[in-house]
């Protein structure tokens, strides 16, 4: 842009500065030309040509009047000039970003060149401690008195429903009635243990009906959305958990069936975690769960099949090792799909964990995610291979 495009300076314009309101404003005149070069002092150096018009911060225009070398004028000009020179020339111009310390934009310190160690991603000590504690409670209740284990399932169902409905309300403003779900979920587990699959289905239907009626006590807005989420929660948590009660009711090896189901699911998760953390390179489902790898899935399958063969051979009456291989394969697949399914829910809700009750694990639902969809699969395979008991 040439000089004429900025506009001509008013007659008598000299050194660039804001309008003067002090006594020196009466002293006007053209400054003698000075040789080209850098300006080192605002008060002493004269300009070689008039500066262009630039609107000030308050919208005032610069009339180009000169200021003599007085202390008041110099201080006034320094304040205005510093404000203009420190920021962008135009209002929509962005300030220049600082250059990186190196061409690659990374820290050039020796520590940055060291390879980073893989992180497990959670508190392993807390996770192991909580897992051992839960396992002790489950085994004790499972083999000492069956109704106590039914109570453990019911408690897990109610807490899981509370976590799920709380997150739906917080993140999506979906108001799912918890009371009918908690009562109906407990009834499903008990009915499945006492009356079998027929009792579980009847309890499921009554729970869905209770959700529909309970939600009628509030405003009709979003009624369909809320009851749909309520029916989904009833199916996802208590109904799937009922198949654990069905396995427990089998005679004479009901507790052994439940133990096999729990062991295979835990072993599958552990194999996927260990192999994926050590050897995982290829993502399994990066958009759903970036931490899962194909190598981890292979580890889950191998670990579960070996454990399944051992459990079917030594724990299940009339079971065979080759049946355990198929059960282990099915458990690895269903546990992985269940984990991915809950990851989809958490992605949609924008959360990392469903709760914080279990240190190192998250919430109850973060432990039930692979168990719930695996329960009906294992129950069905037991019925096919060794009967319903």
C-alpha positions in Angstrom: 0.0 0.0 0.0 1.5 3.4 -1.0 1.6 6.4 1.1 -1.2 8.3 -0.7 -3.7 5.6 0.2 -3.5 6.5 3.9 -4.6 10.1 3.2 -2.7 13.4 3.4 -1.8 14.8 6.8 -3.2 18.2 7.8 -1.1 21.2 7.3 1.5 21.8 9.9 1.6 18.1 10.9 4.8 16.9 12.4 5.6 14.3 14.9 2.8 11.7 15.4 0.9 11.9 18.6 -2.5 12.3 20.2 -4.2 15.7 20.5 -2.6 17.9 23.1 -4.7 19.5 25.8 -1.8 21.2 27.7 -0.2 24.6 27.5 2.3 23.4 24.9 -0.5 22.9 22.3 -0.2 26.5 21.1 3.3 25.8 19.9 2.9 24.5 16.4 5.1 24.3 13.4 6.7 22.0 10.9 9.6 19.9 12.3 12.8 20.1 10.3 13.5 17.0 8.2 15.6 14.4 9.8 17.7 11.6 8.2 16.1 8.2 7.8 16.9 5.8 10.6 15.4 4.2 13.7 13.7 6.4 16.1 15.2 6.1 19.6 13.3 8.7 21.5 9.7 9.9 21.2 10.4 13.4 22.3 13.7 14.2 20.6 13.6 12.4 17.2 11.5 14.0 14.4 9.5 12.1 11.9 10.5 12.1 8.3 6.9 11.9 7.1 3.5 12.2 8.6 2.1 9.0 10.2 -1.2 7.5 9.0 -4.5 8.0 10.8 -5.1 5.2 13.3 -8.3 5.2 15.4 -7.5 5.2 19.1 -9.0 2.9 21.7 -11.8 5.3 22.4 -12.6 6.1 18.8 -10.8 9.5 18.9 -8.8 10.6 15.8 -5.2 11.8 15.8 -5.1 15.4 14.3 -1.3 15.2 13.7 -0.3 18.1 16.0 3.2 18.2 17.1 4.4 18.0 20.7 7.5 19.7 22.0 10.0 18.1 24.3 8.2 18.8 27.5 7.8 16.3 30.3 3.9 16.4 30.3 3.7 15.9 26.6 6.2 13.1 26.5 4.5 11.2 29.3 1.1 11.6 27.6 2.5 10.5 24.2 4.4 7.5 25.7 1.2 6.2 27.3 -0.7 6.4 24.0 2.1 5.1 21.8 2.8 2.1 24.1 -0.8 1.1 24.0 -0.9 1.2 20.2 2.5 -0.4 19.6 1.9 -3.3 22.1 -1.3 -4.6 20.4 -2.4 -5.3 16.8 -2.7 -2.5 14.4 -6.2 -3.4 13.4 -9.0 -4.6 15.7 -9.5 -7.9 13.9 -5.8 -8.7 13.7 -4.6 -11.5 15.9 -1.4 -11.1 17.9 1.5 -13.2 16.7 1.9 -16.5 18.6 5.2 -17.2 20.2 7.6 -19.5 18.3 8.3 -23.0 19.6 11.5 -23.6 21.4 12.6 -26.0 18.7 11.8 -26.7 15.0 9.8 -29.8 16.0 7.7 -27.9 18.5 8.7 -30.3 21.3 10.9 -29.9 24.4 14.5 -30.4 23.5 15.5 -31.4 27.0 17.2 -34.7 27.5 14.2 -36.0 29.5 11.8 -35.6 26.6 13.9 -37.9 24.5 13.5 -40.8 26.9 10.7 -43.3 26.0 7.7 -43.0 28.2 6.6 -46.1 30.1 3.2 -47.6 29.5 0.6 -46.7 32.2 -1.9 -49.1 33.4 -4.5 -46.4 33.4 -5.9 -47.0 36.9 -4.9 -47.7 40.4 -4.0 -51.4 40.3 -3.5 -51.8 44.0 -7.0 -50.4 44.8 -8.5 -52.4 41.9 -6.9 -55.7 43.1 -7.8 -55.0 46.7 -11.5 -54.3 45.9 -11.6 -57.3 43.5 -10.3 -59.7 46.3 -12.8 -58.3 48.8 -15.8 -58.7 46.4 -14.6 -62.2 45.5 -14.5 -63.2 49.1 -18.0 -61.9 49.7 -19.4 -63.7 46.6 -17.7 -67.0 47.3 -18.7 -67.0 51.0 -22.4 -66.2 50.2 -22.5 -68.6 47.3 -21.4 -71.7 49.1 -22.6 -71.0 52.6 -26.3 -70.1 52.0 -27.8 -69.5 48.6 -30.5 -67.0 49.7 -27.7 -64.7 50.9 -26.2 -64.7 47.4 -29.6 -63.8 46.0 -29.5 -60.8 48.4 -26.0 -59.9 47.0 -27.4 -60.0 43.4 -30.4 -57.8 44.5 -28.1 -55.2 46.1 -25.9 -55.0 43.1 -29.0 -54.6 40.9 -30.4 -51.8 43.0 -27.0 -49.9 43.2 -26.5 -50.4 39.4 -30.0 -49.0 38.7 -29.3 -46.0 40.9 -26.0 -45.3 39.1 -27.6 -45.6 35.7 -30.7 -43.5 36.4 -28.5 -40.8 38.2 -26.2 -40.4 35.2 -29.2 -40.3 32.8 -30.7 -37.5 34.9 -27.5 -35.5 35.2 -26.3 -35.8 31.6 -29.4 -36.1 29.5 -32.2 -34.8 31.9 -34.0 -38.1 31.5 -36.1 -38.7 34.6 -36.4 -42.5 35.1 -38.5 -43.5 38.1 -36.1 -45.4 40.4 -38.6 -46.7 43.0 -40.5 -49.1 40.6 -37.3 -50.1 39.0 -35.6 -51.0 42.3 -38.7 -52.9 43.6 -39.3 -54.6 40.3 -35.7 -55.5 39.8 -35.5 -57.2 43.2 -38.7 -59.1 42.4 -37.2 -60.3 39.1 -34.2 -61.8 40.8 -36.2 -63.5 43.5 -38.8 -64.7 41.0 -36.2 -66.1 38.8 -34.6 -68.1 41.6 -38.0 -69.4 43.0 -40.1 -69.7 39.9 -37.6 -70.0 37.1 -37.7 -68.2 33.7 -41.5 -67.8 33.7 -41.4 -66.0 37.0 -38.6 -63.7 35.7 -40.6 -62.8 32.6 -43.8 -62.0 34.6 -41.8 -59.8 37.0 -40.2 -58.0 34.0 -43.6 -57.3 32.5 -45.0 -56.0 35.8 -42.0 -53.8 36.3 -42.4 -52.2 32.9 -46.1 -51.5 33.7 -45.1 -50.0 37.0 -42.7 -47.6 35.3 -45.4 -46.5 32.9 -47.9 -45.8 35.7 -45.4 -44.2 38.0 -44.3 -41.7 35.4 -47.9 -40.5 34.9 -47.7 -38.6 38.2 -45.5 -36.0 36.6 -45.9 -33.6 33.7 -46.6 -35.2 30.3 -43.6 -33.6 28.6 -40.9 -36.2 27.6 -43.1 -39.0 29.0 -42.3 -41.3 26.1 -38.6 -40.6 26.4 -38.5 -41.3 30.2 -40.6 -44.5 30.1 -38.5 -45.8 27.2 -35.3 -45.3 29.2 -37.0 -46.9 32.2 -38.0 -50.1 30.3 -34.4 -50.2 28.9 -33.0 -49.9 32.4 -35.3 -52.7 33.7 -34.1 -55.0 30.9 -30.5 -54.1 31.0 -29.8 -54.5 34.7 -32.2 -56.7 36.7 -33.6 -58.9 33.9 -30.1 -59.9 32.7 -29.0 -60.4 36.2 -31.9 -62.8 36.8 -30.0 -65.4 34.7 -27.4 -65.7 37.5 -30.3 -66.6 39.8 -31.4 -69.2 37.3 -28.0 -70.8 37.2 -27.9 -70.8 41.0 -31.2 -72.6 41.2 -29.8 -75.6 39.2 -29.3 -78.8 41.1 -26.9 -80.2 42.2 -24.2 -77.9 40.9 -25.9 -74.5 40.9 -23.1 -72.7 42.9 -20.4 -74.3 40.7 -22.2 -73.0 37.6 -22.3 -69.5 39.0 -18.7 -69.7 40.0 -17.7 -70.9 36.5 -19.6 -68.0 35.0 -17.9 -65.5 37.2 -14.4 -67.0 36.8 -14.6 -67.1 33.0 -15.8 -63.5 32.8 -13.1 -62.3 35.1 -10.4 -64.3 33.4 -11.6 -63.0 30.0 -11.4 -59.4 31.2 -8.0 -60.0 32.8 -6.5 -61.7 29.7 -7.7 -58.8 27.5 -6.3 -56.2 29.9 -2.9 -57.9 30.3 -2.3 -58.9 26.7 -3.6 -55.6 25.4 -1.5 -53.5 27.8 1.6 -55.4 26.9 1.3 -56.2 23.2 -1.7 -54.1 22.0 -1.1 -52.1 18.9 -4.2 -52.4 16.7 -7.3 -50.7 17.9 -10.4 -52.9 18.2 -13.1 -50.1 18.2 -11.3 -46.7 18.5 -14.5 -44.7 18.2 -16.1 -46.6 21.1 -13.3 -47.6 23.4 -9.8 -46.5 22.3 -8.1 -48.6 25.0 -9.3 -51.9 23.6 -7.1 -53.7 21.0 -7.3 -56.7 18.8 -4.4 -58.3 20.6 -6.4 -57.9 23.8 -9.3 -59.7 22.3 -7.1 -62.6 21.3 -5.8 -62.7 24.9 -9.4 -62.7 26.2 -10.3 -65.6 24.0 -7.2 -67.7 24.8 -7.5 -67.1 28.6 -11.2 -67.8 28.7 -11.0 -71.0 26.6 -8.3 -72.5 28.8 -10.2 -71.6 32.0 -13.5 -72.8 30.4 -12.0 -76.2 29.7 -10.7 -76.6 33.2 -13.9 -75.5 34.8 -16.2 -77.7 32.7 -14.0 -80.7 33.4 -13.6 -80.3 37.1 -16.5 -78.1 38.4 -19.5 -78.9 36.3 -21.3 -82.3 36.7 -21.3 -84.3 33.4 -19.2 -81.5 31.8 -16.5 -82.1 29.2 -13.4 -80.1 28.5 -14.3 -79.5 24.8 -17.6 -77.9 26.0 -15.5 -75.6 28.1 -13.6 -74.4 25.1 -16.9 -73.3 23.5 -18.2 -71.8 26.6 -14.9 -69.8 27.0 -15.1 -68.6 23.5 -18.7 -67.4 23.9 -17.8 -65.7 27.2 -14.9 -63.8 25.6 -17.2 -62.6 22.8 -20.2 -61.6 25.0 -18.0 -60.0 27.7 -16.2 -57.9 25.1 -19.5 -56.9 23.5 -21.0 -56.0 26.9 -18.0 -53.9 27.7 -18.3 -52.1 24.4 -22.0 -51.6 24.9 -21.6 -49.8 28.2 -18.8 -47.8 26.6 -21.2 -46.6 24.0 -23.6 -45.5 26.8 -20.8 -43.7 28.6 -19.7 -42.0 25.4 -23.2 -40.8 24.8 -23.5 -39.5 28.3 -20.0 -37.9 28.2 -18.6 -39.7 31.3 -15.7 -41.9 32.0 -17.2 -44.1 34.8 -20.8 -44.8 35.9 -19.8 -44.2 39.6 -17.1 -44.0 42.2 -18.1 -46.6 44.7 -15.3 -49.1 43.9 -11.8 -47.5 44.0 -9.8 -48.6 40.9 -12.9 -49.9 39.2 -15.4 -47.0 39.0 -19.0 -47.9 39.9 -21.0 -51.1 40.2 -22.1 -50.8 36.6 -18.5 -50.6 35.5 -18.1 -54.1 36.9 -21.5 -55.4 35.7 -20.9 -54.3 32.1 -19.4 -57.6 31.0 -21.2 -59.8 33.5 -24.8 -58.8 32.6 -24.8 -59.8 28.9 -22.7 -62.9 29.6 -25.1 -64.4 32.1 -27.8 -65.4 29.6 -25.2 -66.8 27.2 -23.6 -69.0 29.8 -27.0 -70.1 31.2 -28.1 -71.2 27.7 -24.9 -73.1 27.0 -25.2 -74.9 30.4 -28.8 -75.9 29.5 -27.6 -77.2 26.1 -24.6 -79.2 27.4 -25.6 -80.5 30.8 -29.3 -79.6 31.2 -31.1 -77.1 33.3 -30.7 -79.1 36.5 
